[in-house]
Amino acid sequence: MSMNPRQRRGVAFMVLAVVAAVLVFVGVASYVSSVNTKVGPMVTIYQVTKDLPPFTTLSSENTEPVQVPQRWAADNTILKSSDIDGRVTATPITAGSPISLDALVPASDLDPTEREVAVNVDAVTGLAGRVRPGDRVDVYVAFDQVKGLPKQARILVENARVVSVLGQQQVQTPDAKSIQNVIPVTLALKADAALSVTYAASFADEVRLIGLPPGVAQDRSKERKTFDARNLGGKAVAEDGAE
């Protein structure tokens, strides 16, 4: 059956509409594919919902999951809730910031004979910017004003493991007359060594961390353990009968 001109025009319009719809679909699909190609797969990160001071315990009350493109997320921010629940912040974190593992106090991995002790190290003289968790260091102390102890520098602890390093902070000097920039460093030590470091941190004139070379421990039996005026050709000064 033949169609009249009006019917033919109607069919032509329908065909054009279908073609246009196909072209629009192809265009949208192409655009979405292009966007997906540029953005890539999505991953879950966690961000804090309010400003958090240092040493805040993380939970669902102050964190929330967020979906972001994987290419925009650092490896140490792609976490699960079990990775952060109960963990403690090492530095201040502002609301909306992603949570990264390096902003958290490392989980404890002490063995039964170890203890953790924190030492405020001078930000300039105490391996500033160089010490990292997992490094090995010696603890050097210098005594000058402690009665009963000679005026000397000594190696107090050898081969101590660094557990965590916090950001620079300001504290009052022992005489409360000035402000000192310090970096809190937590060390894993045997019980007796932790006790000696605690004493030195309270009474020594200075506590320093001395970096050690990486790798297998070397024979250090011939290293000098103390140093005083006699090593410079002078005379050691004893306090209250100390030798």
Contacts in CASP RR format, 6 or more apart in sequence:
PFRMAT RR
TARGET T0000
AUTHOR 0000-0000-0000
METHOD contacts of the structure
MODEL  1
MSMNPRQRRGVAFMVLAVVAAVLVFVGVASYVSSVNTKVGPMVTIYQVTK
DLPPFTTLSSENTEPVQVPQRWAADNTILKSSDIDGRVTATPITAGSPIS
LDALVPASDLDPTEREVAVNVDAVTGLAGRVRPGDRVDVYVAFDQVKGLP
KQARILVENARVVSVLGQQQVQTPDAKSIQNVIPVTLALKADAALSVTYA
ASFADEVRLIGLPPGVAQDRSKERKTFDARNLGGKAVAEDGAE
3 11 0 8 1.000
39 69 0 8 1.000
39 71 0 8 1.000
40 69 0 8 1.000
40 70 0 8 1.000
40 71 0 8 1.000
41 69 0 8 1.000
41 70 0 8 1.000
42 67 0 8 1.000
42 68 0 8 1.000
42 69 0 8 1.000
42 70 0 8 1.000
43 67 0 8 1.000
43 68 0 8 1.000
43 69 0 8 1.000
43 70 0 8 1.000
43 73 0 8 1.000
43 78 0 8 1.000
44 65 0 8 1.000
44 66 0 8 1.000
44 67 0 8 1.000
44 78 0 8 1.000
44 79 0 8 1.000
44 80 0 8 1.000
45 65 0 8 1.000
45 66 0 8 1.000
45 68 0 8 1.000
45 73 0 8 1.000
45 77 0 8 1.000
45 78 0 8 1.000
45 79 0 8 1.000
45 98 0 8 1.000
45 99 0 8 1.000
46 63 0 8 1.000
46 64 0 8 1.000
46 65 0 8 1.000
46 66 0 8 1.000
46 77 0 8 1.000
46 79 0 8 1.000
46 81 0 8 1.000
46 84 0 8 1.000
46 98 0 8 1.000
46 99 0 8 1.000
47 63 0 8 1.000
47 64 0 8 1.000
47 66 0 8 1.000
47 96 0 8 1.000
47 97 0 8 1.000
47 98 0 8 1.000
47 99 0 8 1.000
48 58 0 8 1.000
48 62 0 8 1.000
48 63 0 8 1.000
48 93 0 8 1.000
48 94 0 8 1.000
48 95 0 8 1.000
48 96 0 8 1.000
48 97 0 8 1.000
48 99 0 8 1.000
49 62 0 8 1.000
49 63 0 8 1.000
49 64 0 8 1.000
49 95 0 8 1.000
49 96 0 8 1.000
50 62 0 8 1.000
50 95 0 8 1.000
51 92 0 8 1.000
51 93 0 8 1.000
51 94 0 8 1.000
51 95 0 8 1.000
52 62 0 8 1.000
52 89 0 8 1.000
52 92 0 8 1.000
52 93 0 8 1.000
53 89 0 8 1.000
53 92 0 8 1.000
54 89 0 8 1.000
54 90 0 8 1.000
54 91 0 8 1.000
54 92 0 8 1.000
54 166 0 8 1.000
55 88 0 8 1.000
55 89 0 8 1.000
55 90 0 8 1.000
55 105 0 8 1.000
56 62 0 8 1.000
56 88 0 8 1.000
56 89 0 8 1.000
56 93 0 8 1.000
57 86 0 8 1.000
57 87 0 8 1.000
57 88 0 8 1.000
58 84 0 8 1.000
58 85 0 8 1.000
58 86 0 8 1.000
58 87 0 8 1.000
58 88 0 8 1.000
58 89 0 8 1.000
58 99 0 8 1.000
58 104 0 8 1.000
59 85 0 8 1.000
59 86 0 8 1.000
60 81 0 8 1.000
60 85 0 8 1.000
63 84 0 8 1.000
63 99 0 8 1.000
65 81 0 8 1.000
66 98 0 8 1.000
70 78 0 8 1.000
73 98 0 8 1.000
74 98 0 8 1.000
74 100 0 8 1.000
76 100 0 8 1.000
76 101 0 8 1.000
76 102 0 8 1.000
77 98 0 8 1.000
77 99 0 8 1.000
77 100 0 8 1.000
77 101 0 8 1.000
79 99 0 8 1.000
79 101 0 8 1.000
83 101 0 8 1.000
84 99 0 8 1.000
84 104 0 8 1.000
87 104 0 8 1.000
87 105 0 8 1.000
87 107 0 8 1.000
88 104 0 8 1.000
88 105 0 8 1.000
89 103 0 8 1.000
89 104 0 8 1.000
89 105 0 8 1.000
90 103 0 8 1.000
90 104 0 8 1.000
90 105 0 8 1.000
90 164 0 8 1.000
90 166 0 8 1.000
90 167 0 8 1.000
91 103 0 8 1.000
91 166 0 8 1.000
91 167 0 8 1.000
93 99 0 8 1.000
93 103 0 8 1.000
105 164 0 8 1.000
106 133 0 8 1.000
106 163 0 8 1.000
106 164 0 8 1.000
108 116 0 8 1.000
108 163 0 8 1.000
110 116 0 8 1.000
110 188 0 8 1.000
113 190 0 8 1.000
113 191 0 8 1.000
114 188 0 8 1.000
114 189 0 8 1.000
114 190 0 8 1.000
114 191 0 8 1.000
115 188 0 8 1.000
115 189 0 8 1.000
115 190 0 8 1.000
115 191 0 8 1.000
115 194 0 8 1.000
116 163 0 8 1.000
116 186 0 8 1.000
116 187 0 8 1.000
116 188 0 8 1.000
116 189 0 8 1.000
116 194 0 8 1.000
117 186 0 8 1.000
117 187 0 8 1.000
117 189 0 8 1.000
117 194 0 8 1.000
117 197 0 8 1.000
117 198 0 8 1.000
118 184 0 8 1.000
118 185 0 8 1.000
118 186 0 8 1.000
118 187 0 8 1.000
119 139 0 8 1.000
119 184 0 8 1.000
119 185 0 8 1.000
119 186 0 8 1.000
119 187 0 8 1.000
119 197 0 8 1.000
119 201 0 8 1.000
119 207 0 8 1.000
119 209 0 8 1.000
120 169 0 8 1.000
120 171 0 8 1.000
120 182 0 8 1.000
120 183 0 8 1.000
120 184 0 8 1.000
120 185 0 8 1.000
120 201 0 8 1.000
120 207 0 8 1.000
121 127 0 8 1.000
121 131 0 8 1.000
121 182 0 8 1.000
121 183 0 8 1.000
121 184 0 8 1.000
121 185 0 8 1.000
121 207 0 8 1.000
121 208 0 8 1.000
121 209 0 8 1.000
122 128 0 8 1.000
122 180 0 8 1.000
122 181 0 8 1.000
122 182 0 8 1.000
122 183 0 8 1.000
122 206 0 8 1.000
122 208 0 8 1.000
123 168 0 8 1.000
123 181 0 8 1.000
123 182 0 8 1.000
123 183 0 8 1.000
124 181 0 8 1.000
125 206 0 8 1.000
125 208 0 8 1.000
126 183 0 8 1.000
126 208 0 8 1.000
126 209 0 8 1.000
127 137 0 8 1.000
127 208 0 8 1.000
127 209 0 8 1.000
127 210 0 8 1.000
127 211 0 8 1.000
128 183 0 8 1.000
129 183 0 8 1.000
130 211 0 8 1.000
131 137 0 8 1.000
131 162 0 8 1.000
131 165 0 8 1.000
131 185 0 8 1.000
131 209 0 8 1.000
131 211 0 8 1.000
132 162 0 8 1.000
132 165 0 8 1.000
133 162 0 8 1.000
133 163 0 8 1.000
133 164 0 8 1.000
133 165 0 8 1.000
134 161 0 8 1.000
134 162 0 8 1.000
134 163 0 8 1.000
135 161 0 8 1.000
135 162 0 8 1.000
135 211 0 8 1.000
135 212 0 8 1.000
136 159 0 8 1.000
136 160 0 8 1.000
136 161 0 8 1.000
136 162 0 8 1.000
136 211 0 8 1.000
136 212 0 8 1.000
136 214 0 8 1.000
137 159 0 8 1.000
137 160 0 8 1.000
137 162 0 8 1.000
137 187 0 8 1.000
137 209 0 8 1.000
137 210 0 8 1.000
137 211 0 8 1.000
137 212 0 8 1.000
138 155 0 8 1.000
138 157 0 8 1.000
138 158 0 8 1.000
138 159 0 8 1.000
138 160 0 8 1.000
138 209 0 8 1.000
138 210 0 8 1.000
138 211 0 8 1.000
138 212 0 8 1.000
139 155 0 8 1.000
139 156 0 8 1.000
139 157 0 8 1.000
139 160 0 8 1.000
139 187 0 8 1.000
139 197 0 8 1.000
139 200 0 8 1.000
139 207 0 8 1.000
139 208 0 8 1.000
139 209 0 8 1.000
139 210 0 8 1.000
140 153 0 8 1.000
140 154 0 8 1.000
140 155 0 8 1.000
140 156 0 8 1.000
140 207 0 8 1.000
140 208 0 8 1.000
140 209 0 8 1.000
140 210 0 8 1.000
141 153 0 8 1.000
141 154 0 8 1.000
141 156 0 8 1.000
141 200 0 8 1.000
141 204 0 8 1.000
141 206 0 8 1.000
141 207 0 8 1.000
141 208 0 8 1.000
142 152 0 8 1.000
142 153 0 8 1.000
142 204 0 8 1.000
142 205 0 8 1.000
142 206 0 8 1.000
142 208 0 8 1.000
143 149 0 8 1.000
143 150 0 8 1.000
143 151 0 8 1.000
143 152 0 8 1.000
143 153 0 8 1.000
143 154 0 8 1.000
143 203 0 8 1.000
143 204 0 8 1.000
143 205 0 8 1.000
144 151 0 8 1.000
144 205 0 8 1.000
145 205 0 8 1.000
146 203 0 8 1.000
146 204 0 8 1.000
146 239 0 8 1.000
147 239 0 8 1.000
147 240 0 8 1.000
148 238 0 8 1.000
148 239 0 8 1.000
148 240 0 8 1.000
148 241 0 8 1.000
148 242 0 8 1.000
149 239 0 8 1.000
149 242 0 8 1.000
150 228 0 8 1.000
150 236 0 8 1.000
150 237 0 8 1.000
150 238 0 8 1.000
150 239 0 8 1.000
150 242 0 8 1.000
150 243 0 8 1.000
151 228 0 8 1.000
151 229 0 8 1.000
151 236 0 8 1.000
151 237 0 8 1.000
151 239 0 8 1.000
152 226 0 8 1.000
152 227 0 8 1.000
152 228 0 8 1.000
152 236 0 8 1.000
153 226 0 8 1.000
153 227 0 8 1.000
153 228 0 8 1.000
154 225 0 8 1.000
154 226 0 8 1.000
154 227 0 8 1.000
155 223 0 8 1.000
155 225 0 8 1.000
155 226 0 8 1.000
156 193 0 8 1.000
156 196 0 8 1.000
156 197 0 8 1.000
156 200 0 8 1.000
157 187 0 8 1.000
157 189 0 8 1.000
157 193 0 8 1.000
157 196 0 8 1.000
157 197 0 8 1.000
158 220 0 8 1.000
159 212 0 8 1.000
159 217 0 8 1.000
160 187 0 8 1.000
160 188 0 8 1.000
160 189 0 8 1.000
160 193 0 8 1.000
161 187 0 8 1.000
161 188 0 8 1.000
162 185 0 8 1.000
162 186 0 8 1.000
162 187 0 8 1.000
162 188 0 8 1.000
162 209 0 8 1.000
163 186 0 8 1.000
163 187 0 8 1.000
163 188 0 8 1.000
164 185 0 8 1.000
164 186 0 8 1.000
165 183 0 8 1.000
165 184 0 8 1.000
165 185 0 8 1.000
165 186 0 8 1.000
166 183 0 8 1.000
166 184 0 8 1.000
166 185 0 8 1.000
167 183 0 8 1.000
167 184 0 8 1.000
168 181 0 8 1.000
168 182 0 8 1.000
168 183 0 8 1.000
169 181 0 8 1.000
169 182 0 8 1.000
169 183 0 8 1.000
169 184 0 8 1.000
170 179 0 8 1.000
170 180 0 8 1.000
170 181 0 8 1.000
170 182 0 8 1.000
171 179 0 8 1.000
171 180 0 8 1.000
171 182 0 8 1.000
172 178 0 8 1.000
172 179 0 8 1.000
172 180 0 8 1.000
173 179 0 8 1.000
173 180 0 8 1.000
185 209 0 8 1.000
187 194 0 8 1.000
187 197 0 8 1.000
189 197 0 8 1.000
197 207 0 8 1.000
200 207 0 8 1.000
201 207 0 8 1.000
224 231 0 8 1.000
228 236 0 8 1.000
229 235 0 8 1.000
229 236 0 8 1.000
229 237 0 8 1.000
230 236 0 8 1.000
END
